[in-house]
């Protein structure tokens, strides 16, 4: 689905440890004329429609609606 580089993985792990959260969530929302808006938030819960992407020592979450827009991203 997506590829998390070593540098990104290192930064994600630092953020998660500093903020005591287990997951990074990637989301995509419609932005009207400006196109899509991509969100990156820290999260503590996995929902039923999430894809769990292993990223080194952690897991990145992408909801099923956003997955189609980030598929193949690095």
PDB file of N, CA, C and O in Angstrom:
ATOM      1  N   UNK A   1       0.818  -1.187   0.000  1.00  0.00           N
ATOM      2  CA  UNK A   1       0.000   0.000   0.000  1.00  0.00           C
ATOM      3  C   UNK A   1       0.868   1.259   0.000  1.00  0.00           C
ATOM      4  O   UNK A   1       0.870   1.992  -0.989  1.00  0.00           O
ATOM      5  N   UNK A   2       1.609   1.533   1.087  1.00  0.00           N
ATOM      6  CA  UNK A   2       2.548   2.654   1.119  1.00  0.00           C
ATOM      7  C   UNK A   2       3.889   2.145   1.612  1.00  0.00           C
ATOM      8  O   UNK A   2       3.977   1.099   2.256  1.00  0.00           O
ATOM      9  N   UNK A   3       4.925   2.896   1.300  1.00  0.00           N
ATOM     10  CA  UNK A   3       6.264   2.563   1.767  1.00  0.00           C
ATOM     11  C   UNK A   3       6.727   3.655   2.720  1.00  0.00           C
ATOM     12  O   UNK A   3       6.656   4.839   2.392  1.00  0.00           O
ATOM     13  N   UNK A   4       7.194   3.266   3.886  1.00  0.00           N
ATOM     14  CA  UNK A   4       7.725   4.216   4.864  1.00  0.00           C
ATOM     15  C   UNK A   4       9.245   4.113   4.816  1.00  0.00           C
ATOM     16  O   UNK A   4       9.806   3.059   5.115  1.00  0.00           O
ATOM     17  N   UNK A   5       9.909   5.196   4.442  1.00  0.00           N
ATOM     18  CA  UNK A   5      11.368   5.182   4.344  1.00  0.00           C
ATOM     19  C   UNK A   5      11.994   5.086   5.734  1.00  0.00           C
ATOM     20  O   UNK A   5      11.331   5.322   6.743  1.00  0.00           O
ATOM     21  N   UNK A   6      13.267   4.738   5.770  1.00  0.00           N
ATOM     22  CA  UNK A   6      13.976   4.633   7.045  1.00  0.00           C
ATOM     23  C   UNK A   6      13.992   5.960   7.789  1.00  0.00           C
ATOM     24  O   UNK A   6      13.803   5.991   9.005  1.00  0.00           O
ATOM     25  N   UNK A   7      14.219   7.069   7.064  1.00  0.00           N
ATOM     26  CA  UNK A   7      14.232   8.390   7.704  1.00  0.00           C
ATOM     27  C   UNK A   7      12.859   8.741   8.280  1.00  0.00           C
ATOM     28  O   UNK A   7      12.765   9.247   9.399  1.00  0.00           O
ATOM     29  N   UNK A   8      11.799   8.474   7.520  1.00  0.00           N
ATOM     30  CA  UNK A   8      10.448   8.752   8.004  1.00  0.00           C
ATOM     31  C   UNK A   8      10.118   7.871   9.196  1.00  0.00           C
ATOM     32  O   UNK A   8       9.505   8.333  10.159  1.00  0.00           O
ATOM     33  N   UNK A   9      10.514   6.623   9.142  1.00  0.00           N
ATOM     34  CA  UNK A   9      10.262   5.697  10.238  1.00  0.00           C
ATOM     35  C   UNK A   9      10.921   6.185  11.528  1.00  0.00           C
ATOM     36  O   UNK A   9      10.321   6.125  12.601  1.00  0.00           O
ATOM     37  N   UNK A  10      12.144   6.662  11.417  1.00  0.00           N
ATOM     38  CA  UNK A  10      12.859   7.172  12.578  1.00  0.00           C
ATOM     39  C   UNK A  10      12.124   8.365  13.194  1.00  0.00           C
ATOM     40  O   UNK A  10      11.971   8.434  14.413  1.00  0.00           O
ATOM     41  N   UNK A  11      11.674   9.295  12.364  1.00  0.00           N
ATOM     42  CA  UNK A  11      10.952  10.479  12.848  1.00  0.00           C
ATOM     43  C   UNK A  11       9.606  10.093  13.449  1.00  0.00           C
ATOM     44  O   UNK A  11       9.214  10.629  14.485  1.00  0.00           O
ATOM     45  N   UNK A  12       8.895   9.167  12.806  1.00  0.00           N
ATOM     46  CA  UNK A  12       7.612   8.695  13.334  1.00  0.00           C
ATOM     47  C   UNK A  12       7.810   8.104  14.720  1.00  0.00           C
ATOM     48  O   UNK A  12       7.064   8.424  15.646  1.00  0.00           O
ATOM     49  N   UNK A  13       8.808   7.248  14.868  1.00  0.00           N
ATOM     50  CA  UNK A  13       9.071   6.635  16.173  1.00  0.00           C
ATOM     51  C   UNK A  13       9.373   7.686  17.231  1.00  0.00           C
ATOM     52  O   UNK A  13       8.886   7.585  18.357  1.00  0.00           O
ATOM     53  N   UNK A  14      10.174   8.701  16.884  1.00  0.00           N
ATOM     54  CA  UNK A  14      10.477   9.777  17.834  1.00  0.00           C
ATOM     55  C   UNK A  14       9.202  10.497  18.270  1.00  0.00           C
ATOM     56  O   UNK A  14       9.004  10.746  19.459  1.00  0.00           O
ATOM     57  N   UNK A  15       8.337  10.832  17.308  1.00  0.00           N
ATOM     58  CA  UNK A  15       7.090  11.533  17.631  1.00  0.00           C
ATOM     59  C   UNK A  15       6.174  10.696  18.518  1.00  0.00           C
ATOM     60  O   UNK A  15       5.577  11.210  19.464  1.00  0.00           O
ATOM     61  N   UNK A  16       6.067   9.413  18.208  1.00  0.00           N
ATOM     62  CA  UNK A  16       5.193   8.543  18.989  1.00  0.00           C
ATOM     63  C   UNK A  16       5.691   8.395  20.417  1.00  0.00           C
ATOM     64  O   UNK A  16       4.898   8.418  21.359  1.00  0.00           O
ATOM     65  N   UNK A  17       6.994   8.243  20.581  1.00  0.00           N
ATOM     66  CA  UNK A  17       7.564   8.111  21.930  1.00  0.00           C
ATOM     67  C   UNK A  17       7.372   9.413  22.706  1.00  0.00           C
ATOM     68  O   UNK A  17       6.964   9.391  23.867  1.00  0.00           O
ATOM     69  N   UNK A  18       7.666  10.544  22.068  1.00  0.00           N
ATOM     70  CA  UNK A  18       7.541  11.848  22.732  1.00  0.00           C
ATOM     71  C   UNK A  18       6.109  12.151  23.149  1.00  0.00           C
ATOM     72  O   UNK A  18       5.897  12.854  24.137  1.00  0.00           O
ATOM     73  N   UNK A  19       5.130  11.640  22.426  1.00  0.00           N
ATOM     74  CA  UNK A  19       3.723  11.946  22.688  1.00  0.00           C
ATOM     75  C   UNK A  19       2.937  10.785  23.274  1.00  0.00           C
ATOM     76  O   UNK A  19       1.723  10.891  23.448  1.00  0.00           O
ATOM     77  N   UNK A  20       3.602   9.685  23.581  1.00  0.00           N
ATOM     78  CA  UNK A  20       2.970   8.511  24.204  1.00  0.00           C
ATOM     79  C   UNK A  20       1.761   7.992  23.421  1.00  0.00           C
ATOM     80  O   UNK A  20       0.753   7.608  24.014  1.00  0.00           O
ATOM     81  N   UNK A  21       1.863   7.981  22.112  1.00  0.00           N
ATOM     82  CA  UNK A  21       0.813   7.420  21.260  1.00  0.00           C
ATOM     83  C   UNK A  21       1.395   6.251  20.471  1.00  0.00           C
ATOM     84  O   UNK A  21       2.568   6.281  20.098  1.00  0.00           O
ATOM     85  N   UNK A  22       0.585   5.217  20.212  1.00  0.00           N
ATOM     86  CA  UNK A  22       1.122   4.044  19.520  1.00  0.00           C
ATOM     87  C   UNK A  22       1.098   4.083  17.992  1.00  0.00           C
ATOM     88  O   UNK A  22       1.806   3.304  17.353  1.00  0.00           O
ATOM     89  N   UNK A  23       0.287   4.986  17.380  1.00  0.00           N
ATOM     90  CA  UNK A  23       0.117   4.932  15.929  1.00  0.00           C
ATOM     91  C   UNK A  23       0.194   6.314  15.285  1.00  0.00           C
ATOM     92  O   UNK A  23      -0.147   7.325  15.898  1.00  0.00           O
ATOM     93  N   UNK A  24       0.652   6.330  14.033  1.00  0.00           N
ATOM     94  CA  UNK A  24       0.515   7.498  13.164  1.00  0.00           C
ATOM     95  C   UNK A  24      -0.624   7.194  12.214  1.00  0.00           C
ATOM     96  O   UNK A  24      -0.667   6.120  11.614  1.00  0.00           O
ATOM     97  N   UNK A  25      -1.548   8.133  12.073  1.00  0.00           N
ATOM     98  CA  UNK A  25      -2.680   7.961  11.162  1.00  0.00           C
ATOM     99  C   UNK A  25      -2.515   8.911   9.974  1.00  0.00           C
ATOM    100  O   UNK A  25      -2.244  10.100  10.146  1.00  0.00           O
ATOM    101  N   UNK A  26      -2.682   8.368   8.776  1.00  0.00           N
ATOM    102  CA  UNK A  26      -2.651   9.164   7.550  1.00  0.00           C
ATOM    103  C   UNK A  26      -4.075   9.195   7.005  1.00  0.00           C
ATOM    104  O   UNK A  26      -4.727   8.158   6.882  1.00  0.00           O
ATOM    105  N   UNK A  27      -4.549  10.402   6.680  1.00  0.00           N
ATOM    106  CA  UNK A  27      -5.903  10.523   6.146  1.00  0.00           C
ATOM    107  C   UNK A  27      -5.912  11.496   4.976  1.00  0.00           C
ATOM    108  O   UNK A  27      -5.023  12.335   4.839  1.00  0.00           O
ATOM    109  N   UNK A  28      -6.927  11.368   4.141  1.00  0.00           N
ATOM    110  CA  UNK A  28      -7.101  12.232   2.979  1.00  0.00           C
ATOM    111  C   UNK A  28      -8.528  12.757   3.016  1.00  0.00           C
ATOM    112  O   UNK A  28      -9.482  12.002   3.203  1.00  0.00           O
ATOM    113  N   UNK A  29      -8.655  14.087   2.830  1.00  0.00           N
ATOM    114  CA  UNK A  29      -9.980  14.710   2.790  1.00  0.00           C
ATOM    115  C   UNK A  29     -10.090  15.544   1.529  1.00  0.00           C
ATOM    116  O   UNK A  29      -9.107  16.117   1.059  1.00  0.00           O
ATOM    117  N   UNK A  30     -11.299  15.605   0.987  1.00  0.00           N
ATOM    118  CA  UNK A  30     -11.542  16.440  -0.181  1.00  0.00           C
ATOM    119  C   UNK A  30     -11.322  17.900   0.169  1.00  0.00           C
ATOM    120  O   UNK A  30     -11.714  18.352   1.245  1.00  0.00           O
ATOM    121  N   UNK A  31     -10.698  18.635  -0.734  1.00  0.00           N
ATOM    122  CA  UNK A  31     -10.397  20.028  -0.457  1.00  0.00           C
ATOM    123  C   UNK A  31     -11.049  20.992  -1.423  1.00  0.00           C
ATOM    124  O   UNK A  31     -10.646  22.153  -1.493  1.00  0.00           O
ATOM    125  N   UNK A  32     -12.037  20.550  -2.164  1.00  0.00           N
ATOM    126  CA  UNK A  32     -12.703  21.439  -3.120  1.00  0.00           C
ATOM    127  C   UNK A  32     -11.788  21.815  -4.270  1.00  0.00           C
ATOM    128  O   UNK A  32     -11.149  20.951  -4.871  1.00  0.00           O
ATOM    129  N   UNK A  33     -11.725  23.100  -4.576  1.00  0.00           N
ATOM    130  CA  UNK A  33     -10.933  23.596  -5.712  1.00  0.00           C
ATOM    131  C   UNK A  33      -9.438  23.378  -5.521  1.00  0.00           C
ATOM    132  O   UNK A  33      -8.690  23.282  -6.494  1.00  0.00           O
ATOM    133  N   UNK A  34      -9.009  23.301  -4.277  1.00  0.00           N
ATOM    134  CA  UNK A  34      -7.575  23.159  -3.979  1.00  0.00           C
ATOM    135  C   UNK A  34      -7.115  21.706  -4.043  1.00  0.00           C
ATOM    136  O   UNK A  34      -5.930  21.433  -3.854  1.00  0.00           O
ATOM    137  N   UNK A  35      -8.014  20.776  -4.302  1.00  0.00           N
ATOM    138  CA  UNK A  35      -7.626  19.368  -4.347  1.00  0.00           C
ATOM    139  C   UNK A  35      -7.761  18.712  -2.985  1.00  0.00           C
ATOM    140  O   UNK A  35      -8.583  19.127  -2.168  1.00  0.00           O
ATOM    141  N   UNK A  36      -6.969  17.707  -2.744  1.00  0.00           N
ATOM    142  CA  UNK A  36      -7.044  16.956  -1.505  1.00  0.00           C
ATOM    143  C   UNK A  36      -6.195  17.586  -0.412  1.00  0.00           C
ATOM    144  O   UNK A  36      -5.218  18.285  -0.679  1.00  0.00           O
ATOM    145  N   UNK A  37      -6.599  17.317   0.841  1.00  0.00           N
ATOM    146  CA  UNK A  37      -5.804  17.688   2.008  1.00  0.00           C
ATOM    147  C   UNK A  37      -5.352  16.397   2.669  1.00  0.00           C
ATOM    148  O   UNK A  37      -6.161  15.504   2.920  1.00  0.00           O
ATOM    149  N   UNK A  38      -4.078  16.302   2.946  1.00  0.00           N
ATOM    150  CA  UNK A  38      -3.517  15.108   3.561  1.00  0.00           C
ATOM    151  C   UNK A  38      -3.240  15.389   5.027  1.00  0.00           C
ATOM    152  O   UNK A  38      -2.606  16.387   5.370  1.00  0.00           O
ATOM    153  N   UNK A  39      -3.718  14.500   5.889  1.00  0.00           N
ATOM    154  CA  UNK A  39      -3.553  14.695   7.327  1.00  0.00           C
ATOM    155  C   UNK A  39      -2.666  13.637   7.940  1.00  0.00           C
ATOM    156  O   UNK A  39      -2.691  12.472   7.544  1.00  0.00           O
ATOM    157  N   UNK A  40      -1.885  14.059   8.908  1.00  0.00           N
ATOM    158  CA  UNK A  40      -1.023  13.169   9.671  1.00  0.00           C
ATOM    159  C   UNK A  40      -1.272  13.459  11.142  1.00  0.00           C
ATOM    160  O   UNK A  40      -0.948  14.544  11.625  1.00  0.00           O
ATOM    161  N   UNK A  41      -1.848  12.493  11.863  1.00  0.00           N
ATOM    162  CA  UNK A  41      -2.136  12.688  13.271  1.00  0.00           C
ATOM    163  C   UNK A  41      -1.645  11.485  14.062  1.00  0.00           C
ATOM    164  O   UNK A  41      -1.452  10.400  13.515  1.00  0.00           O
ATOM    165  N   UNK A  42      -1.449  11.694  15.348  1.00  0.00           N
ATOM    166  CA  UNK A  42      -1.095  10.602  16.249  1.00  0.00           C
ATOM    167  C   UNK A  42      -2.391  10.052  16.811  1.00  0.00           C
ATOM    168  O   UNK A  42      -3.317  10.808  17.106  1.00  0.00           O
ATOM    169  N   UNK A  43      -2.460   8.736  16.958  1.00  0.00           N
ATOM    170  CA  UNK A  43      -3.714   8.113  17.372  1.00  0.00           C
ATOM    171  C   UNK A  43      -3.422   6.951  18.313  1.00  0.00           C
ATOM    172  O   UNK A  43      -2.328   6.388  18.318  1.00  0.00           O
ATOM    173  N   UNK A  44      -4.434   6.609  19.109  1.00  0.00           N
ATOM    174  CA  UNK A  44      -4.275   5.492  20.043  1.00  0.00           C
ATOM    175  C   UNK A  44      -5.240   4.348  19.751  1.00  0.00           C
ATOM    176  O   UNK A  44      -5.202   3.323  20.431  1.00  0.00           O
ATOM    177  N   UNK A  45      -6.110   4.510  18.745  1.00  0.00           N
ATOM    178  CA  UNK A  45      -7.112   3.486  18.463  1.00  0.00           C
ATOM    179  C   UNK A  45      -7.116   3.058  17.001  1.00  0.00           C
ATOM    180  O   UNK A  45      -6.951   3.874  16.094  1.00  0.00           O
ATOM    181  N   UNK A  46      -7.307   1.770  16.798  1.00  0.00           N
ATOM    182  CA  UNK A  46      -7.468   1.189  15.469  1.00  0.00           C
ATOM    183  C   UNK A  46      -8.958   0.949  15.268  1.00  0.00           C
ATOM    184  O   UNK A  46      -9.614   0.362  16.128  1.00  0.00           O
ATOM    185  N   UNK A  47      -9.499   1.401  14.132  1.00  0.00           N
ATOM    186  CA  UNK A  47     -10.909   1.164  13.845  1.00  0.00           C
ATOM    187  C   UNK A  47     -11.052  -0.032  12.903  1.00  0.00           C
ATOM    188  O   UNK A  47     -10.068  -0.517  12.344  1.00  0.00           O
ATOM    189  N   UNK A  48     -12.268  -0.491  12.738  1.00  0.00           N
ATOM    190  CA  UNK A  48     -12.539  -1.673  11.914  1.00  0.00           C
ATOM    191  C   UNK A  48     -12.154  -1.489  10.453  1.00  0.00           C
ATOM    192  O   UNK A  48     -11.809  -2.462   9.782  1.00  0.00           O
ATOM    193  N   UNK A  49     -12.206  -0.252   9.943  1.00  0.00           N
ATOM    194  CA  UNK A  49     -11.909  -0.041   8.524  1.00  0.00           C
ATOM    195  C   UNK A  49     -10.490   0.452   8.266  1.00  0.00           C
ATOM    196  O   UNK A  49     -10.192   0.940   7.176  1.00  0.00           O
ATOM    197  N   UNK A  50      -9.616   0.328   9.257  1.00  0.00           N
ATOM    198  CA  UNK A  50      -8.219   0.750   9.095  1.00  0.00           C
ATOM    199  C   UNK A  50      -7.356  -0.325   8.462  1.00  0.00           C
ATOM    200  O   UNK A  50      -7.516  -1.514   8.737  1.00  0.00           O
ATOM    201  N   UNK A  51      -6.438   0.112   7.611  1.00  0.00           N
ATOM    202  CA  UNK A  51      -5.356  -0.745   7.158  1.00  0.00           C
ATOM    203  C   UNK A  51      -4.192  -0.477   8.094  1.00  0.00           C
ATOM    204  O   UNK A  51      -3.869   0.679   8.370  1.00  0.00           O
ATOM    205  N   UNK A  52      -3.560  -1.537   8.584  1.00  0.00           N
ATOM    206  CA  UNK A  52      -2.407  -1.394   9.463  1.00  0.00           C
ATOM    207  C   UNK A  52      -1.154  -1.705   8.659  1.00  0.00           C
ATOM    208  O   UNK A  52      -0.989  -2.816   8.155  1.00  0.00           O
ATOM    209  N   UNK A  53      -0.273  -0.716   8.545  1.00  0.00           N
ATOM    210  CA  UNK A  53       0.928  -0.851   7.742  1.00  0.00           C
ATOM    211  C   UNK A  53       2.132  -0.888   8.659  1.00  0.00           C
ATOM    212  O   UNK A  53       2.421   0.102   9.331  1.00  0.00           O
ATOM    213  N   UNK A  54       2.852  -2.018   8.706  1.00  0.00           N
ATOM    214  CA  UNK A  54       4.036  -2.099   9.548  1.00  0.00           C
ATOM    215  C   UNK A  54       5.092  -1.096   9.072  1.00  0.00           C
ATOM    216  O   UNK A  54       5.369  -0.983   7.878  1.00  0.00           O
ATOM    217  N   UNK A  55       5.667  -0.378  10.024  1.00  0.00           N
ATOM    218  CA  UNK A  55       6.697   0.614   9.711  1.00  0.00           C
ATOM    219  C   UNK A  55       7.784   0.519  10.772  1.00  0.00           C
ATOM    220  O   UNK A  55       7.814   1.292  11.729  1.00  0.00           O
ATOM    221  N   UNK A  56       8.663  -0.434  10.583  1.00  0.00           N
ATOM    222  CA  UNK A  56       9.727  -0.612  11.566  1.00  0.00           C
ATOM    223  C   UNK A  56       9.170  -1.040  12.900  1.00  0.00           C
ATOM    224  O   UNK A  56       8.571  -2.109  13.026  1.00  0.00           O
ATOM    225  N   UNK A  57       9.373  -0.196  13.898  1.00  0.00           N
ATOM    226  CA  UNK A  57       8.934  -0.519  15.255  1.00  0.00           C
ATOM    227  C   UNK A  57       7.490  -0.124  15.531  1.00  0.00           C
ATOM    228  O   UNK A  57       6.987  -0.381  16.625  1.00  0.00           O
ATOM    229  N   UNK A  58       6.822   0.484  14.585  1.00  0.00           N
ATOM    230  CA  UNK A  58       5.471   0.966  14.812  1.00  0.00           C
ATOM    231  C   UNK A  58       4.545   0.555  13.675  1.00  0.00           C
ATOM    232  O   UNK A  58       4.924  -0.216  12.794  1.00  0.00           O
ATOM    233  N   UNK A  59       3.334   1.081  13.709  1.00  0.00           N
ATOM    234  CA  UNK A  59       2.331   0.797  12.693  1.00  0.00           C
ATOM    235  C   UNK A  59       1.705   2.105  12.236  1.00  0.00           C
ATOM    236  O   UNK A  59       1.377   2.962  13.056  1.00  0.00           O
ATOM    237  N   UNK A  60       1.541   2.255  10.932  1.00  0.00           N
ATOM    238  CA  UNK A  60       0.857   3.410  10.360  1.00  0.00           C
ATOM    239  C   UNK A  60      -0.560   2.964  10.022  1.00  0.00           C
ATOM    240  O   UNK A  60      -0.760   1.888   9.457  1.00  0.00           O
ATOM    241  N   UNK A  61      -1.541   3.793  10.369  1.00  0.00           N
ATOM    242  CA  UNK A  61      -2.936   3.493  10.091  1.00  0.00           C
ATOM    243  C   UNK A  61      -3.439   4.338   8.933  1.00  0.00           C
ATOM    244  O   UNK A  61      -3.149   5.532   8.850  1.00  0.00           O
ATOM    245  N   UNK A  62      -4.198   3.708   8.037  1.00  0.00           N
ATOM    246  CA  UNK A  62      -4.846   4.415   6.930  1.00  0.00           C
ATOM    247  C   UNK A  62      -6.264   3.875   6.838  1.00  0.00           C
ATOM    248  O   UNK A  62      -6.462   2.668   6.701  1.00  0.00           O
ATOM    249  N   UNK A  63      -7.263   4.771   6.913  1.00  0.00           N
ATOM    250  CA  UNK A  63      -8.644   4.310   6.798  1.00  0.00           C
ATOM    251  C   UNK A  63      -8.934   3.874   5.363  1.00  0.00           C
ATOM    252  O   UNK A  63      -8.231   4.266   4.432  1.00  0.00           O
ATOM    253  N   UNK A  64      -9.958   3.073   5.199  1.00  0.00           N
ATOM    254  CA  UNK A  64     -10.233   2.481   3.886  1.00  0.00           C
ATOM    255  C   UNK A  64     -10.549   3.518   2.807  1.00  0.00           C
ATOM    256  O   UNK A  64     -10.204   3.304   1.645  1.00  0.00           O
ATOM    257  N   UNK A  65     -11.187   4.622   3.153  1.00  0.00           N
ATOM    258  CA  UNK A  65     -11.483   5.656   2.154  1.00  0.00           C
ATOM    259  C   UNK A  65     -10.211   6.369   1.693  1.00  0.00           C
ATOM    260  O   UNK A  65     -10.080   6.696   0.514  1.00  0.00           O
ATOM    261  N   UNK A  66      -9.281   6.609   2.607  1.00  0.00           N
ATOM    262  CA  UNK A  66      -8.045   7.303   2.275  1.00  0.00           C
ATOM    263  C   UNK A  66      -7.068   6.394   1.549  1.00  0.00           C
ATOM    264  O   UNK A  66      -6.216   6.870   0.799  1.00  0.00           O
ATOM    265  N   UNK A  67      -7.183   5.102   1.763  1.00  0.00           N
ATOM    266  CA  UNK A  67      -6.237   4.135   1.211  1.00  0.00           C
ATOM    267  C   UNK A  67      -6.112   4.226  -0.308  1.00  0.00           C
ATOM    268  O   UNK A  67      -5.015   4.101  -0.854  1.00  0.00           O
ATOM    269  N   UNK A  68      -7.227   4.442  -0.982  1.00  0.00           N
ATOM    270  CA  UNK A  68      -7.195   4.504  -2.445  1.00  0.00           C
ATOM    271  C   UNK A  68      -6.397   5.694  -2.967  1.00  0.00           C
ATOM    272  O   UNK A  68      -5.903   5.656  -4.094  1.00  0.00           O
ATOM    273  N   UNK A  69      -6.263   6.747  -2.166  1.00  0.00           N
ATOM    274  CA  UNK A  69      -5.545   7.949  -2.592  1.00  0.00           C
ATOM    275  C   UNK A  69      -4.063   7.943  -2.242  1.00  0.00           C
ATOM    276  O   UNK A  69      -3.276   8.677  -2.840  1.00  0.00           O
ATOM    277  N   UNK A  70      -3.680   7.112  -1.269  1.00  0.00           N
ATOM    278  CA  UNK A  70      -2.266   7.069  -0.879  1.00  0.00           C
ATOM    279  C   UNK A  70      -1.565   5.786  -1.348  1.00  0.00           C
ATOM    280  O   UNK A  70      -0.370   5.601  -1.117  1.00  0.00           O
ATOM    281  N   UNK A  71      -2.315   4.919  -1.997  1.00  0.00           N
ATOM    282  CA  UNK A  71      -1.738   3.672  -2.468  1.00  0.00           C
ATOM    283  C   UNK A  71      -0.542   3.945  -3.386  1.00  0.00           C
ATOM    284  O   UNK A  71      -0.646   4.706  -4.348  1.00  0.00           O
ATOM    285  N   UNK A  72       0.571   3.323  -3.082  1.00  0.00           N
ATOM    286  CA  UNK A  72       1.785   3.488  -3.859  1.00  0.00           C
ATOM    287  C   UNK A  72       2.682   4.628  -3.400  1.00  0.00           C
ATOM    288  O   UNK A  72       3.771   4.816  -3.942  1.00  0.00           O
ATOM    289  N   UNK A  73       2.236   5.389  -2.409  1.00  0.00           N
ATOM    290  CA  UNK A  73       3.021   6.532  -1.917  1.00  0.00           C
ATOM    291  C   UNK A  73       4.242   6.055  -1.125  1.00  0.00           C
ATOM    292  O   UNK A  73       4.255   4.961  -0.560  1.00  0.00           O
ATOM    293  N   UNK A  74       5.251   6.903  -1.105  1.00  0.00           N
ATOM    294  CA  UNK A  74       6.452   6.623  -0.304  1.00  0.00           C
ATOM    295  C   UNK A  74       6.676   7.785   0.616  1.00  0.00           C
ATOM    296  O   UNK A  74       7.631   7.783   1.392  1.00  0.00           O
TER     297      UNK A  74
END
